[in-house]
């Protein structure tokens, strides 16, 4: 019986999971942020399911470490009254 989830995903599959474009996934692979393998003579990319989950975990960790970076700093705001 084959596994319920495939071991390898296409760039389109990964794009669907992450809700981004295939070009964005390709850029992640080319930059090394997301590990993938190139197969066949036409250079098709495949991402192992475990690598995708690892990437997602790293992104959560990164977001948690910068949790307050996107919030504006408290500033002393004065008004002209």
N, C-alpha and C positions, 0 to 999 in steps of 0.2 A: 504494500500500500504506500503510495507516495506521500510525502509530508504535506500538511495542510498549507504551509507557507513555503514558497520556493527558497532555496539557499541563496540564489543569485537573482538580482533585480536589474532591470534595464534602467537607463537614465530616465526614461519616461515614467517607469514605476516609482522611482525615488522622487521625481518631481511631483508626482501625485500625492505621495505620502507627506512630503514637506510643504505642499501647496505653493510651489514655485515653478519657474519655467525650466525646461530641459537645458537651456543655455546656462542658467544659474547653477544647475547640478554639474554640468560639464566644467564650469569654472571652478567649482569646489574640488572636483576630482583633479583637474590640471594643477591647481594650486597646492594640492596635497592635504587640504583640510579634510577631505573625504577620500578614504582609500578605495581604490577600485583596480580592476584588472582589465587589460585590453585583450580581446580574443579575436581570432579569425583574421583573414587577410584584409578585411575592410576596416579594421580598427574599431570594432564595436566594444563598448565599455560595459562591464558588469560590476555591480556593487554587491558584496556579500551582505546578507541581512544583518549579521553580527556587526559589520563595519558601520552600517547605517545606524543601528541602535547605539553604538559607541559614539558616533558623531553627535547624535541627539543628546546623549548624556553629557558630553563635553560642553555642548551649547548651553544646557541647563546650568551646569557648574559655572560656566563663564558668566551667564546672566545673574546667577546668585552672588557671585563675587563683585559684580558691578551694580548691585541692586539699587543703590542710591545715586549712582553716577548721572543718571538722566534727569534727576529732579533738580530744579533750580535751587541755587544756594540761597539761604536766608540773607536778604539784603536789607539794609537800613533805608527804607523808602520814606522820603519826606515829601510832603505835599505843599503846594503854594497856597496857603490860606491867608 
